[in-house]
Amino acid sequence: MEGRIQHLAAIIDPALPPYTRRAFTEPFLRGRRWLQAEFEAAGLSTVTDAGGNLMGKLAGSEPGALPIAMGSHSDTVVGGGRYDGIAGVVAALEVAQSLAEDGMRPRHPLWVVDFLAEEASDYGPSCVGSRAIAGTLSPAMLEAANAQGESLAEALRRMGGDPDRAAAGPIHGREPFAAFVEMHIEQGPVLESEGLPIGVVTGVVGIRRLALRVQGQADHAGTTPMHMRRDALVGAAELIKLVHQRAREAHTHTGLVATVGQMTHSPNQSNVVPESALLTIDARCASMQGVTDFTDAIVREGGSLLAGHGLALEHTLVLDAEPCSFAPPVRQAIGNAARKRGHAFREMQSGAGHDAMHIAQVCPTGMLFVPSRGGRSHASQEHTTTQQLCVGAEVLLEAVLELDATLPLR
């Protein structure tokens, strides 16, 4: 597992901070080709489905049985780490390879999945491959284009997918898998701080993302009196402060968190008063009503606040992801697996979105976390030890074996 992770860490974009391998790029395709060769060397047959997901398949002993799927994603954010997503793909491959090498044939087929574009891409939507499996990759999403004018549909076709099928509904049918289990690094500090090797994930929070546009007026920086300025960047600063204050207030009662993580402004000249500013709000909470109330309040209060500066505020909904709860039988299987291997664990909710939250719409789904050093993620300092990964893979293996023994065949 460690060797595979380090090999993928070398297949990155040299023009961007390590360890960048964004979906739809040439480094991502090179990584995919290498992964496919690894799948096949481990004894799995491979296919890229209509959603652009790379699938490695190990045959089961019972004809017609629904597969049990495992996996995660191999794309990264810019300047991302070596383990986010990748650890889950590599651990799933290790489980399937171990069973194949030991001559064990589970009743259900086992599928190892590298989902396409779990991270947000230049085309807008995240979790492209898992949305295609869930049947929620809409025609509007596929029409979205990057800055070069290539649509997501065209990019999906470059990845070996079929956008027409992906837009028509769940690409593997309404019941694609008997179950799906995703191993992932925690991306937070809880497991490490409590000295625990495993987290059994109960579900994923709701997420809402808004794009805000502050509209002011461009003027000369030297000749425009301060009281006559309509400075969009000052308005954006007021909005950022408002988001932070209101999120801190809400966090105490609801656990809500909110981030302004992206901003640009125009004309971005040292001697010109900024005319416009674009920024995003990412709000997350266990309750979808919580994120809706929060973002509605920000738009309402922010609009009034900016009007006092002679500025206008526009907003666009970028993403709404409902919170999800994972299936009790899968959660129980993960907990039983940890006990069988002698590993302590705790139940916990995920504050980050994952492919599993989309797959949960079409089959029983669960996740397990392994620790992240210092809670760091989406950064080159991201680290999980080989021993911690091995513990996660052991638990994944035992959970899959229990599910194989207890789930209906079809």
Beta strands, then each sheet from edge to edge (+ up, - down):
strand 1: 45-48
strand 2: 54-58
strand 3: 68-73
strand 4: 110-115
strand 5: 179-185
strand 6: 198-204
strand 7: 206-215
strand 8: 257-259
strand 9: 263-266
strand 10: 276-285
strand 11: 312-321
strand 12: 324-325
strand 13: 345-350
strand 14: 365-370
sheet 1: 1+ 2- 4+ 3+ 5+ 14+ 6- 12+
sheet 2: 1+ 2- 4+ 3+ 5+ 14+ 6- 13-
sheet 3: 8+ 10- 7+ 11-
sheet 4: 8+ 10- 9+
end
